[in-house]
Amino acid sequence: MRLYFVRIFPLLFAIGIIYHLQLIDQIEEVPYTEISWRKDLQKQDTLFQQGEILFRQNCSSCHPYKVKHRMPASDLKGVRKRWAAYPAEDLIRFIKYPDSLRNELHPRAVELSKNGIGKIGFPNLRDSQVQSIIHFLDQKQ
């Protein structure tokens, strides 16, 4: 009996190790993520998600987004607060057609154009898409 056990044990041990290595390969490693109620709410917020996608597609080439180096234009976080003295339609119009507000001598548009850098307009975006971008910028922390 002892001789049989000595011969079969290494074989069983090797099979067990191979089986466990295959199981380990099948396990998907989940990267560490910070659990936060704010991030959980943002995952459920489709307006936030749409705004983030549109911001990345249209705005992030000039405005900073998750980067630390200097960009040609300012950070837009909290943009609605900076436009709080004016109707919400003015901000949407400025995003879509910045030159029209500057030509009408809108005080905020004139103030933003003092730095000499022209803003690119996005007339192809619908008002609802612009509102989702603004919502994303308001929620971004």
Phi and psi in radians as a Rosetta constraint file:
Dihedral C 1 N 2 CA 2 C 2 CIRCULARHARMONIC -1.149 0.35
Dihedral N 2 CA 2 C 2 N 3 CIRCULARHARMONIC -0.686 0.35
Dihedral C 2 N 3 CA 3 C 3 CIRCULARHARMONIC -1.117 0.35
Dihedral N 3 CA 3 C 3 N 4 CIRCULARHARMONIC -0.697 0.35
Dihedral C 3 N 4 CA 4 C 4 CIRCULARHARMONIC -1.096 0.35
Dihedral N 4 CA 4 C 4 N 5 CIRCULARHARMONIC -0.769 0.35
Dihedral C 4 N 5 CA 5 C 5 CIRCULARHARMONIC -1.127 0.35
Dihedral N 5 CA 5 C 5 N 6 CIRCULARHARMONIC -0.688 0.35
Dihedral C 5 N 6 CA 6 C 6 CIRCULARHARMONIC -1.161 0.35
Dihedral N 6 CA 6 C 6 N 7 CIRCULARHARMONIC -0.597 0.35
Dihedral C 6 N 7 CA 7 C 7 CIRCULARHARMONIC -1.380 0.35
Dihedral N 7 CA 7 C 7 N 8 CIRCULARHARMONIC -0.650 0.35
Dihedral C 7 N 8 CA 8 C 8 CIRCULARHARMONIC -1.505 0.35
Dihedral N 8 CA 8 C 8 N 9 CIRCULARHARMONIC -0.473 0.35
Dihedral C 8 N 9 CA 9 C 9 CIRCULARHARMONIC -1.034 0.35
Dihedral N 9 CA 9 C 9 N 10 CIRCULARHARMONIC -0.839 0.35
Dihedral C 9 N 10 CA 10 C 10 CIRCULARHARMONIC -1.059 0.35
Dihedral N 10 CA 10 C 10 N 11 CIRCULARHARMONIC -0.602 0.35
Dihedral C 10 N 11 CA 11 C 11 CIRCULARHARMONIC -1.167 0.35
Dihedral N 11 CA 11 C 11 N 12 CIRCULARHARMONIC -0.810 0.35
Dihedral C 11 N 12 CA 12 C 12 CIRCULARHARMONIC -1.112 0.35
Dihedral N 12 CA 12 C 12 N 13 CIRCULARHARMONIC -0.674 0.35
Dihedral C 12 N 13 CA 13 C 13 CIRCULARHARMONIC -1.091 0.35
Dihedral N 13 CA 13 C 13 N 14 CIRCULARHARMONIC -0.779 0.35
Dihedral C 13 N 14 CA 14 C 14 CIRCULARHARMONIC -1.124 0.35
Dihedral N 14 CA 14 C 14 N 15 CIRCULARHARMONIC -0.723 0.35
Dihedral C 14 N 15 CA 15 C 15 CIRCULARHARMONIC -1.103 0.35
Dihedral N 15 CA 15 C 15 N 16 CIRCULARHARMONIC -0.725 0.35
Dihedral C 15 N 16 CA 16 C 16 CIRCULARHARMONIC -1.087 0.35
Dihedral N 16 CA 16 C 16 N 17 CIRCULARHARMONIC -0.733 0.35
Dihedral C 16 N 17 CA 17 C 17 CIRCULARHARMONIC -1.135 0.35
Dihedral N 17 CA 17 C 17 N 18 CIRCULARHARMONIC -0.772 0.35
Dihedral C 17 N 18 CA 18 C 18 CIRCULARHARMONIC -1.073 0.35
Dihedral N 18 CA 18 C 18 N 19 CIRCULARHARMONIC -0.750 0.35
Dihedral C 18 N 19 CA 19 C 19 CIRCULARHARMONIC -1.067 0.35
Dihedral N 19 CA 19 C 19 N 20 CIRCULARHARMONIC -0.790 0.35
Dihedral C 19 N 20 CA 20 C 20 CIRCULARHARMONIC -1.188 0.35
Dihedral N 20 CA 20 C 20 N 21 CIRCULARHARMONIC -0.610 0.35
Dihedral C 20 N 21 CA 21 C 21 CIRCULARHARMONIC -1.148 0.35
Dihedral N 21 CA 21 C 21 N 22 CIRCULARHARMONIC -0.642 0.35
Dihedral C 21 N 22 CA 22 C 22 CIRCULARHARMONIC -1.177 0.35
Dihedral N 22 CA 22 C 22 N 23 CIRCULARHARMONIC -0.658 0.35
Dihedral C 22 N 23 CA 23 C 23 CIRCULARHARMONIC -1.124 0.35
Dihedral N 23 CA 23 C 23 N 24 CIRCULARHARMONIC -0.709 0.35
Dihedral C 23 N 24 CA 24 C 24 CIRCULARHARMONIC -1.110 0.35
Dihedral N 24 CA 24 C 24 N 25 CIRCULARHARMONIC -0.670 0.35
Dihedral C 24 N 25 CA 25 C 25 CIRCULARHARMONIC -1.148 0.35
Dihedral N 25 CA 25 C 25 N 26 CIRCULARHARMONIC -0.512 0.35
Dihedral C 25 N 26 CA 26 C 26 CIRCULARHARMONIC -1.394 0.35
Dihedral N 26 CA 26 C 26 N 27 CIRCULARHARMONIC -0.354 0.35
Dihedral C 26 N 27 CA 27 C 27 CIRCULARHARMONIC -1.268 0.35
Dihedral N 27 CA 27 C 27 N 28 CIRCULARHARMONIC 2.208 0.35
Dihedral C 27 N 28 CA 28 C 28 CIRCULARHARMONIC -1.517 0.35
Dihedral N 28 CA 28 C 28 N 29 CIRCULARHARMONIC 2.161 0.35
Dihedral C 28 N 29 CA 29 C 29 CIRCULARHARMONIC -1.353 0.35
Dihedral N 29 CA 29 C 29 N 30 CIRCULARHARMONIC 2.292 0.35
Dihedral C 29 N 30 CA 30 C 30 CIRCULARHARMONIC -1.748 0.35
Dihedral N 30 CA 30 C 30 N 31 CIRCULARHARMONIC 2.138 0.35
Dihedral C 30 N 31 CA 31 C 31 CIRCULARHARMONIC -1.144 0.35
Dihedral N 31 CA 31 C 31 N 32 CIRCULARHARMONIC 2.677 0.35
Dihedral C 31 N 32 CA 32 C 32 CIRCULARHARMONIC -1.131 0.35
Dihedral N 32 CA 32 C 32 N 33 CIRCULARHARMONIC 2.242 0.35
Dihedral C 32 N 33 CA 33 C 33 CIRCULARHARMONIC -2.249 0.35
Dihedral N 33 CA 33 C 33 N 34 CIRCULARHARMONIC 2.495 0.35
Dihedral C 33 N 34 CA 34 C 34 CIRCULARHARMONIC -1.309 0.35
Dihedral N 34 CA 34 C 34 N 35 CIRCULARHARMONIC 2.231 0.35
Dihedral C 34 N 35 CA 35 C 35 CIRCULARHARMONIC -1.567 0.35
Dihedral N 35 CA 35 C 35 N 36 CIRCULARHARMONIC 2.087 0.35
Dihedral C 35 N 36 CA 36 C 36 CIRCULARHARMONIC -2.524 0.35
Dihedral N 36 CA 36 C 36 N 37 CIRCULARHARMONIC 2.423 0.35
Dihedral C 36 N 37 CA 37 C 37 CIRCULARHARMONIC -1.123 0.35
Dihedral N 37 CA 37 C 37 N 38 CIRCULARHARMONIC -0.564 0.35
Dihedral C 37 N 38 CA 38 C 38 CIRCULARHARMONIC -1.151 0.35
Dihedral N 38 CA 38 C 38 N 39 CIRCULARHARMONIC -0.750 0.35
Dihedral C 38 N 39 CA 39 C 39 CIRCULARHARMONIC -1.196 0.35
Dihedral N 39 CA 39 C 39 N 40 CIRCULARHARMONIC -0.619 0.35
Dihedral C 39 N 40 CA 40 C 40 CIRCULARHARMONIC -1.119 0.35
Dihedral N 40 CA 40 C 40 N 41 CIRCULARHARMONIC -0.705 0.35
Dihedral C 40 N 41 CA 41 C 41 CIRCULARHARMONIC -1.163 0.35
Dihedral N 41 CA 41 C 41 N 42 CIRCULARHARMONIC -0.651 0.35
Dihedral C 41 N 42 CA 42 C 42 CIRCULARHARMONIC -1.156 0.35
Dihedral N 42 CA 42 C 42 N 43 CIRCULARHARMONIC -0.571 0.35
Dihedral C 42 N 43 CA 43 C 43 CIRCULARHARMONIC -1.145 0.35
Dihedral N 43 CA 43 C 43 N 44 CIRCULARHARMONIC -0.564 0.35
Dihedral C 43 N 44 CA 44 C 44 CIRCULARHARMONIC -1.467 0.35
Dihedral N 44 CA 44 C 44 N 45 CIRCULARHARMONIC -0.311 0.35
Dihedral C 44 N 45 CA 45 C 45 CIRCULARHARMONIC -1.472 0.35
Dihedral N 45 CA 45 C 45 N 46 CIRCULARHARMONIC 1.767 0.35
Dihedral C 45 N 46 CA 46 C 46 CIRCULARHARMONIC -1.202 0.35
Dihedral N 46 CA 46 C 46 N 47 CIRCULARHARMONIC -0.546 0.35
Dihedral C 46 N 47 CA 47 C 47 CIRCULARHARMONIC -1.117 0.35
Dihedral N 47 CA 47 C 47 N 48 CIRCULARHARMONIC -0.696 0.35
Dihedral C 47 N 48 CA 48 C 48 CIRCULARHARMONIC -1.090 0.35
Dihedral N 48 CA 48 C 48 N 49 CIRCULARHARMONIC -0.801 0.35
Dihedral C 48 N 49 CA 49 C 49 CIRCULARHARMONIC -1.117 0.35
Dihedral N 49 CA 49 C 49 N 50 CIRCULARHARMONIC -0.763 0.35
Dihedral C 49 N 50 CA 50 C 50 CIRCULARHARMONIC -1.109 0.35
Dihedral N 50 CA 50 C 50 N 51 CIRCULARHARMONIC -0.721 0.35
Dihedral C 50 N 51 CA 51 C 51 CIRCULARHARMONIC -1.117 0.35
Dihedral N 51 CA 51 C 51 N 52 CIRCULARHARMONIC -0.681 0.35
Dihedral C 51 N 52 CA 52 C 52 CIRCULARHARMONIC -1.119 0.35
Dihedral N 52 CA 52 C 52 N 53 CIRCULARHARMONIC -0.761 0.35
Dihedral C 52 N 53 CA 53 C 53 CIRCULARHARMONIC -1.102 0.35
Dihedral N 53 CA 53 C 53 N 54 CIRCULARHARMONIC -0.809 0.35
Dihedral C 53 N 54 CA 54 C 54 CIRCULARHARMONIC -1.138 0.35
Dihedral N 54 CA 54 C 54 N 55 CIRCULARHARMONIC -0.663 0.35
Dihedral C 54 N 55 CA 55 C 55 CIRCULARHARMONIC -1.094 0.35
Dihedral N 55 CA 55 C 55 N 56 CIRCULARHARMONIC -0.783 0.35
Dihedral C 55 N 56 CA 56 C 56 CIRCULARHARMONIC -1.089 0.35
Dihedral N 56 CA 56 C 56 N 57 CIRCULARHARMONIC -0.676 0.35
Dihedral C 56 N 57 CA 57 C 57 CIRCULARHARMONIC -1.283 0.35
Dihedral N 57 CA 57 C 57 N 58 CIRCULARHARMONIC -0.664 0.35
Dihedral C 57 N 58 CA 58 C 58 CIRCULARHARMONIC -1.906 0.35
Dihedral N 58 CA 58 C 58 N 59 CIRCULARHARMONIC -0.589 0.35
Dihedral C 58 N 59 CA 59 C 59 CIRCULARHARMONIC -1.924 0.35
Dihedral N 59 CA 59 C 59 N 60 CIRCULARHARMONIC -0.465 0.35
Dihedral C 59 N 60 CA 60 C 60 CIRCULARHARMONIC -1.226 0.35
Dihedral N 60 CA 60 C 60 N 61 CIRCULARHARMONIC -0.215 0.35
Dihedral C 60 N 61 CA 61 C 61 CIRCULARHARMONIC -1.235 0.35
Dihedral N 61 CA 61 C 61 N 62 CIRCULARHARMONIC -0.452 0.35
Dihedral C 61 N 62 CA 62 C 62 CIRCULARHARMONIC -1.949 0.35
Dihedral N 62 CA 62 C 62 N 63 CIRCULARHARMONIC -0.616 0.35
Dihedral C 62 N 63 CA 63 C 63 CIRCULARHARMONIC -1.748 0.35
Dihedral N 63 CA 63 C 63 N 64 CIRCULARHARMONIC 2.444 0.35
Dihedral C 63 N 64 CA 64 C 64 CIRCULARHARMONIC -1.120 0.35
Dihedral N 64 CA 64 C 64 N 65 CIRCULARHARMONIC 2.487 0.35
Dihedral C 64 N 65 CA 65 C 65 CIRCULARHARMONIC -2.608 0.35
Dihedral N 65 CA 65 C 65 N 66 CIRCULARHARMONIC 1.884 0.35
Dihedral C 65 N 66 CA 66 C 66 CIRCULARHARMONIC 1.008 0.35
Dihedral N 66 CA 66 C 66 N 67 CIRCULARHARMONIC 0.575 0.35
Dihedral C 66 N 67 CA 67 C 67 CIRCULARHARMONIC -2.274 0.35
Dihedral N 67 CA 67 C 67 N 68 CIRCULARHARMONIC 2.712 0.35
Dihedral C 67 N 68 CA 68 C 68 CIRCULARHARMONIC -1.824 0.35
Dihedral N 68 CA 68 C 68 N 69 CIRCULARHARMONIC -0.287 0.35
Dihedral C 68 N 69 CA 69 C 69 CIRCULARHARMONIC -1.457 0.35
Dihedral N 69 CA 69 C 69 N 70 CIRCULARHARMONIC 2.895 0.35
Dihedral C 69 N 70 CA 70 C 70 CIRCULARHARMONIC -1.240 0.35
Dihedral N 70 CA 70 C 70 N 71 CIRCULARHARMONIC 2.382 0.35
Dihedral C 70 N 71 CA 71 C 71 CIRCULARHARMONIC -2.000 0.35
Dihedral N 71 CA 71 C 71 N 72 CIRCULARHARMONIC 2.827 0.35
Dihedral C 71 N 72 CA 72 C 72 CIRCULARHARMONIC -1.101 0.35
Dihedral N 72 CA 72 C 72 N 73 CIRCULARHARMONIC -0.514 0.35
Dihedral C 72 N 73 CA 73 C 73 CIRCULARHARMONIC -2.094 0.35
Dihedral N 73 CA 73 C 73 N 74 CIRCULARHARMONIC 2.926 0.35
Dihedral C 73 N 74 CA 74 C 74 CIRCULARHARMONIC -1.320 0.35
Dihedral N 74 CA 74 C 74 N 75 CIRCULARHARMONIC 2.905 0.35
Dihedral C 74 N 75 CA 75 C 75 CIRCULARHARMONIC -1.242 0.35
Dihedral N 75 CA 75 C 75 N 76 CIRCULARHARMONIC 2.379 0.35
Dihedral C 75 N 76 CA 76 C 76 CIRCULARHARMONIC -1.697 0.35
Dihedral N 76 CA 76 C 76 N 77 CIRCULARHARMONIC 0.100 0.35
Dihedral C 76 N 77 CA 77 C 77 CIRCULARHARMONIC -1.067 0.35
Dihedral N 77 CA 77 C 77 N 78 CIRCULARHARMONIC 2.249 0.35
Dihedral C 77 N 78 CA 78 C 78 CIRCULARHARMONIC 1.372 0.35
Dihedral N 78 CA 78 C 78 N 79 CIRCULARHARMONIC 0.438 0.35
Dihedral C 78 N 79 CA 79 C 79 CIRCULARHARMONIC -1.131 0.35
Dihedral N 79 CA 79 C 79 N 80 CIRCULARHARMONIC -0.571 0.35
Dihedral C 79 N 80 CA 80 C 80 CIRCULARHARMONIC -1.132 0.35
Dihedral N 80 CA 80 C 80 N 81 CIRCULARHARMONIC -0.604 0.35
Dihedral C 80 N 81 CA 81 C 81 CIRCULARHARMONIC -1.158 0.35
Dihedral N 81 CA 81 C 81 N 82 CIRCULARHARMONIC -0.649 0.35
Dihedral C 81 N 82 CA 82 C 82 CIRCULARHARMONIC -1.256 0.35
Dihedral N 82 CA 82 C 82 N 83 CIRCULARHARMONIC -0.372 0.35
Dihedral C 82 N 83 CA 83 C 83 CIRCULARHARMONIC -1.815 0.35
Dihedral N 83 CA 83 C 83 N 84 CIRCULARHARMONIC 0.258 0.35
Dihedral C 83 N 84 CA 84 C 84 CIRCULARHARMONIC -1.104 0.35
Dihedral N 84 CA 84 C 84 N 85 CIRCULARHARMONIC -0.468 0.35
Dihedral C 84 N 85 CA 85 C 85 CIRCULARHARMONIC -1.327 0.35
Dihedral N 85 CA 85 C 85 N 86 CIRCULARHARMONIC -0.149 0.35
Dihedral C 85 N 86 CA 86 C 86 CIRCULARHARMONIC -2.081 0.35
Dihedral N 86 CA 86 C 86 N 87 CIRCULARHARMONIC 2.785 0.35
Dihedral C 86 N 87 CA 87 C 87 CIRCULARHARMONIC -1.070 0.35
Dihedral N 87 CA 87 C 87 N 88 CIRCULARHARMONIC 2.638 0.35
Dihedral C 87 N 88 CA 88 C 88 CIRCULARHARMONIC -1.075 0.35
Dihedral N 88 CA 88 C 88 N 89 CIRCULARHARMONIC -0.523 0.35
Dihedral C 88 N 89 CA 89 C 89 CIRCULARHARMONIC -1.133 0.35
Dihedral N 89 CA 89 C 89 N 90 CIRCULARHARMONIC -0.505 0.35
Dihedral C 89 N 90 CA 90 C 90 CIRCULARHARMONIC -1.143 0.35
Dihedral N 90 CA 90 C 90 N 91 CIRCULARHARMONIC -0.724 0.35
Dihedral C 90 N 91 CA 91 C 91 CIRCULARHARMONIC -1.149 0.35
Dihedral N 91 CA 91 C 91 N 92 CIRCULARHARMONIC -0.747 0.35
Dihedral C 91 N 92 CA 92 C 92 CIRCULARHARMONIC -1.087 0.35
Dihedral N 92 CA 92 C 92 N 93 CIRCULARHARMONIC -0.759 0.35
Dihedral C 92 N 93 CA 93 C 93 CIRCULARHARMONIC -1.141 0.35
Dihedral N 93 CA 93 C 93 N 94 CIRCULARHARMONIC -0.636 0.35
Dihedral C 93 N 94 CA 94 C 94 CIRCULARHARMONIC -1.155 0.35
Dihedral N 94 CA 94 C 94 N 95 CIRCULARHARMONIC -0.659 0.35
Dihedral C 94 N 95 CA 95 C 95 CIRCULARHARMONIC -1.167 0.35
Dihedral N 95 CA 95 C 95 N 96 CIRCULARHARMONIC -0.700 0.35
Dihedral C 95 N 96 CA 96 C 96 CIRCULARHARMONIC -1.414 0.35
Dihedral N 96 CA 96 C 96 N 97 CIRCULARHARMONIC -0.778 0.35
Dihedral C 96 N 97 CA 97 C 97 CIRCULARHARMONIC -2.341 0.35
Dihedral N 97 CA 97 C 97 N 98 CIRCULARHARMONIC 1.336 0.35
Dihedral C 97 N 98 CA 98 C 98 CIRCULARHARMONIC -1.138 0.35
Dihedral N 98 CA 98 C 98 N 99 CIRCULARHARMONIC -0.591 0.35
Dihedral C 98 N 99 CA 99 C 99 CIRCULARHARMONIC -1.162 0.35
Dihedral N 99 CA 99 C 99 N 100 CIRCULARHARMONIC -0.606 0.35
Dihedral C 99 N 100 CA 100 C 100 CIRCULARHARMONIC -1.133 0.35
Dihedral N 100 CA 100 C 100 N 101 CIRCULARHARMONIC -0.678 0.35
Dihedral C 100 N 101 CA 101 C 101 CIRCULARHARMONIC -1.229 0.35
Dihedral N 101 CA 101 C 101 N 102 CIRCULARHARMONIC -0.646 0.35
Dihedral C 101 N 102 CA 102 C 102 CIRCULARHARMONIC -1.143 0.35
Dihedral N 102 CA 102 C 102 N 103 CIRCULARHARMONIC -0.706 0.35
Dihedral C 102 N 103 CA 103 C 103 CIRCULARHARMONIC -1.148 0.35
Dihedral N 103 CA 103 C 103 N 104 CIRCULARHARMONIC -0.525 0.35
Dihedral C 103 N 104 CA 104 C 104 CIRCULARHARMONIC -1.458 0.35
Dihedral N 104 CA 104 C 104 N 105 CIRCULARHARMONIC 0.025 0.35
Dihedral C 104 N 105 CA 105 C 105 CIRCULARHARMONIC 1.035 0.35
Dihedral N 105 CA 105 C 105 N 106 CIRCULARHARMONIC 0.736 0.35
Dihedral C 105 N 106 CA 106 C 106 CIRCULARHARMONIC -1.123 0.35
Dihedral N 106 CA 106 C 106 N 107 CIRCULARHARMONIC 2.253 0.35
Dihedral C 106 N 107 CA 107 C 107 CIRCULARHARMONIC -0.978 0.35
Dihedral N 107 CA 107 C 107 N 108 CIRCULARHARMONIC -0.779 0.35
Dihedral C 107 N 108 CA 108 C 108 CIRCULARHARMONIC -1.223 0.35
Dihedral N 108 CA 108 C 108 N 109 CIRCULARHARMONIC -0.702 0.35
Dihedral C 108 N 109 CA 109 C 109 CIRCULARHARMONIC -1.136 0.35
Dihedral N 109 CA 109 C 109 N 110 CIRCULARHARMONIC -0.696 0.35
Dihedral C 109 N 110 CA 110 C 110 CIRCULARHARMONIC -1.151 0.35
Dihedral N 110 CA 110 C 110 N 111 CIRCULARHARMONIC -0.710 0.35
Dihedral C 110 N 111 CA 111 C 111 CIRCULARHARMONIC -1.083 0.35
Dihedral N 111 CA 111 C 111 N 112 CIRCULARHARMONIC -0.712 0.35
Dihedral C 111 N 112 CA 112 C 112 CIRCULARHARMONIC -1.268 0.35
Dihedral N 112 CA 112 C 112 N 113 CIRCULARHARMONIC -0.435 0.35
Dihedral C 112 N 113 CA 113 C 113 CIRCULARHARMONIC -1.511 0.35
Dihedral N 113 CA 113 C 113 N 114 CIRCULARHARMONIC -0.021 0.35
Dihedral C 113 N 114 CA 114 C 114 CIRCULARHARMONIC -1.160 0.35
Dihedral N 114 CA 114 C 114 N 115 CIRCULARHARMONIC -0.454 0.35
Dihedral C 114 N 115 CA 115 C 115 CIRCULARHARMONIC -1.270 0.35
Dihedral N 115 CA 115 C 115 N 116 CIRCULARHARMONIC -0.161 0.35
Dihedral C 115 N 116 CA 116 C 116 CIRCULARHARMONIC 1.542 0.35
Dihedral N 116 CA 116 C 116 N 117 CIRCULARHARMONIC -0.151 0.35
Dihedral C 116 N 117 CA 117 C 117 CIRCULARHARMONIC -1.589 0.35
Dihedral N 117 CA 117 C 117 N 118 CIRCULARHARMONIC 2.148 0.35
Dihedral C 117 N 118 CA 118 C 118 CIRCULARHARMONIC -1.334 0.35
Dihedral N 118 CA 118 C 118 N 119 CIRCULARHARMONIC 2.554 0.35
Dihedral C 118 N 119 CA 119 C 119 CIRCULARHARMONIC -1.716 0.35
Dihedral N 119 CA 119 C 119 N 120 CIRCULARHARMONIC 2.421 0.35
Dihedral C 119 N 120 CA 120 C 120 CIRCULARHARMONIC -1.476 0.35
Dihedral N 120 CA 120 C 120 N 121 CIRCULARHARMONIC 2.322 0.35
Dihedral C 120 N 121 CA 121 C 121 CIRCULARHARMONIC -1.551 0.35
Dihedral N 121 CA 121 C 121 N 122 CIRCULARHARMONIC 2.799 0.35
Dihedral C 121 N 122 CA 122 C 122 CIRCULARHARMONIC -2.231 0.35
Dihedral N 122 CA 122 C 122 N 123 CIRCULARHARMONIC 1.235 0.35
Dihedral C 122 N 123 CA 123 C 123 CIRCULARHARMONIC -1.188 0.35
Dihedral N 123 CA 123 C 123 N 124 CIRCULARHARMONIC -0.271 0.35
Dihedral C 123 N 124 CA 124 C 124 CIRCULARHARMONIC -1.340 0.35
Dihedral N 124 CA 124 C 124 N 125 CIRCULARHARMONIC -0.261 0.35
Dihedral C 124 N 125 CA 125 C 125 CIRCULARHARMONIC -1.438 0.35
Dihedral N 125 CA 125 C 125 N 126 CIRCULARHARMONIC 2.460 0.35
Dihedral C 125 N 126 CA 126 C 126 CIRCULARHARMONIC -1.369 0.35
Dihedral N 126 CA 126 C 126 N 127 CIRCULARHARMONIC 2.801 0.35
Dihedral C 126 N 127 CA 127 C 127 CIRCULARHARMONIC -1.029 0.35
Dihedral N 127 CA 127 C 127 N 128 CIRCULARHARMONIC -0.668 0.35
Dihedral C 127 N 128 CA 128 C 128 CIRCULARHARMONIC -1.133 0.35
Dihedral N 128 CA 128 C 128 N 129 CIRCULARHARMONIC -0.610 0.35
Dihedral C 128 N 129 CA 129 C 129 CIRCULARHARMONIC -1.199 0.35
Dihedral N 129 CA 129 C 129 N 130 CIRCULARHARMONIC -0.712 0.35
Dihedral C 129 N 130 CA 130 C 130 CIRCULARHARMONIC -1.127 0.35
Dihedral N 130 CA 130 C 130 N 131 CIRCULARHARMONIC -0.693 0.35
Dihedral C 130 N 131 CA 131 C 131 CIRCULARHARMONIC -1.110 0.35
Dihedral N 131 CA 131 C 131 N 132 CIRCULARHARMONIC -0.625 0.35
Dihedral C 131 N 132 CA 132 C 132 CIRCULARHARMONIC -1.193 0.35
Dihedral N 132 CA 132 C 132 N 133 CIRCULARHARMONIC -0.613 0.35
Dihedral C 132 N 133 CA 133 C 133 CIRCULARHARMONIC -1.139 0.35
Dihedral N 133 CA 133 C 133 N 134 CIRCULARHARMONIC -0.754 0.35
Dihedral C 133 N 134 CA 134 C 134 CIRCULARHARMONIC -1.118 0.35
Dihedral N 134 CA 134 C 134 N 135 CIRCULARHARMONIC -0.712 0.35
Dihedral C 134 N 135 CA 135 C 135 CIRCULARHARMONIC -1.068 0.35
Dihedral N 135 CA 135 C 135 N 136 CIRCULARHARMONIC -0.741 0.35
Dihedral C 135 N 136 CA 136 C 136 CIRCULARHARMONIC -1.062 0.35
Dihedral N 136 CA 136 C 136 N 137 CIRCULARHARMONIC -0.774 0.35
Dihedral C 136 N 137 CA 137 C 137 CIRCULARHARMONIC -1.169 0.35
Dihedral N 137 CA 137 C 137 N 138 CIRCULARHARMONIC -0.567 0.35
Dihedral C 137 N 138 CA 138 C 138 CIRCULARHARMONIC -1.228 0.35
Dihedral N 138 CA 138 C 138 N 139 CIRCULARHARMONIC -0.591 0.35
Dihedral C 138 N 139 CA 139 C 139 CIRCULARHARMONIC -1.508 0.35
Dihedral N 139 CA 139 C 139 N 140 CIRCULARHARMONIC -0.329 0.35
Dihedral C 139 N 140 CA 140 C 140 CIRCULARHARMONIC -1.138 0.35
Dihedral N 140 CA 140 C 140 N 141 CIRCULARHARMONIC 2.287 0.35
